[in-house]
Amino acid sequence: MKINATLINLYIVCPRQCWLHANGINMEHTSDIVYDGKLFHESSYPQRAQKYQEVELSAQWKGVSLTGKVDFYDRKDKIIHEIKRGNKIEEAHEWQLKFYIWLFELNGIEEVVGKVEYPKLRLTTDVYLSDMERKLLGEMIPQIQQTIADENCPPVIESKICKRCSYFEFCYSGEV
């Protein structure tokens, strides 16, 4: 079983969404919000593709395959840049970057930091990984594995963020 940065992000936001995504129930293709976010990502900082590289990472950790695909990595300054449309789920964005930093460390690349950039809001958040957060990631991996391996889908979280989720109709149809 592979754990990737998307699953980290989804698990922080909603374990149900994480389970659905990991079990092949993907609704992102039906969401205008997700499509708008992809367009926004592609059109923000177009010059970066020339300056920074996209990086795919993987590592084995305690028998678990970990993977991640970093949008932009500045090798010189060791900065991961992650562009997001809005900061409603900022905690999940930060944990996604912490996971990336951890992956770099597991690959022997130290002193990497992250920046979550919200161009629309003209806001940037610096992200670092502490020893305590490394420990929390180590605890989160088995929790995610357990969640996605479970036969039953986790319950609806009934949060205000649900209304903008690509799984909204699925979760609130009354049939699940």
N, C-alpha and C positions, 0 to 999 in steps of 0.2 A: 504494500500500500504506500502510495506517495502522498506526502503532505507538502502542499505548495503555499506560496504567499497569499493566494486568493482564498484558500481555505482558512488561513489565519484571520484574514480580514472578515470573512463571512461569519466565522465562529464568534468573533468579538461582537459583531452586530446582532447576529441571530443564529443560534445553533440549528434551528429548523432550516434556515436558508443554506447553511453549510451542509447539512445532511442531504437536502434535495439536490444541491449542485454536485456533491460528491457521488451521489447515486444516480447520476445521469438525467435528472429532471431539471433541464435548463430553460428558463423563461426569458433570459436576457434578450434573445432575438425578437421577442414580441414587445419590448419596452421602448417607447420613444425616449424616455429619460436616459436609458442606457445608450441608445444610439446617439443622442445628443452629447452625452459624455464622451463617447469615442471620437466624435467629430471635434469636440472641444479640445481633447487631448492631442489630436493630430494637428490642429491648427495653432495651438499655443507653442510659442518658442520654436518656430520652424527651423531657425538657424542651428539649433542644438544638434540636429542629426549630422551636421557637418563637423561639429566640435567634439561631441561626446559619443560614446558607443553604447549600444544596447548590450547587456551582458546576461547570459544564461548561466546559472550556477546550480550545482547539485552537490550533495554530501550525504554520507551515511552517518547516522547518529543513533547509537544503541539499536542497530538493526532496522532503522526506519530510513527510507529514502526521502530526503528533503530536496525540494527544487524551488527555484525562483527565477523570474525573468525581470531584470531591472531595466526600466525605460531608458534612463540616461545615467551613465557613470563617468565621472570626471576622475580619470586615473591619476592625474598629477596631484590634485588636492584631496583625493580619496573621498569624494562626496557622491552619494546616491541622490539623484533628483527624482522625485515622484510628483507628477502633476495631477491635481484633483480639481474637479469642478466646484465643489462646495465643501464646507467644513462641518456639515451636520453630523457626520460620523468620524470626527477627527481622531478619536481614540483608536478606532480600527485602522485608520490610515497610518497612525504612528506605530502601532504594533506590526503592521505590514513592513514598514521600514526597519523596525527592530529585528524582525525575522531576516530581512535581507542582510543587515549588518552581521547578524549571527552566522549566516551562511558564508559571508566573506571570511569571518574568523575561522570557521570550520575548514575553509580552504587555505588557511595560513596567511590571510591578508588582514593585518591589524590596523587599528586606528581609523577605521572607516566611520564616517558620520552620514547622516541623512538630512534631507531637506524636503518637507512636504510643501509644495507650492500651490497656492490658490490664486491664479492670475486674475480671475474675475473679482476677487475680494482684495487684491493687492496685498496679500498676506503670505508670509513664509514662516513655517515652524521648523526649528532645528530639532533633530532627533538624535539622541545618543542612546547607547545600550549600557546599562549598569549591571553589576554583578547580580543584583536581586532580580533584574528583568531577564537575565540569562537563565536564572533558576526558574522563573515563572514560565519562560518559553519551554524549558525542559519538562515542566509539569503540564503545560498546555498541550503538547504533542500527544501524549497518551489519552488525554481527555478528548481531543479531536478524533483520534483513532477510534475510541470507544463510541463516540457519538455517531460517526459515519458507518461503523460496523453494526450498530444496533439495528435490529429488524424493524423497529417502529420509528417513525418520524417523530422528532421532538414536537411538543405542543407549540401553538401560535404564541408569540410573546406579547401581542396586543400593545404595541408601542405606537407613538405618533409617527415614527419613521415608516411604519408598515404601509401607509397610504401611497408612498412614492416607490415602493419596492416592486420589482418586476414579478414577484410571486404573489402580489396582493390578491388578485382574483383567485388564484389557486388556493391560497390559505383561507380565504373568507368565502369560498363558494358554498360551504356547508356540507360538502361531500367527502371531506377528508377527516 
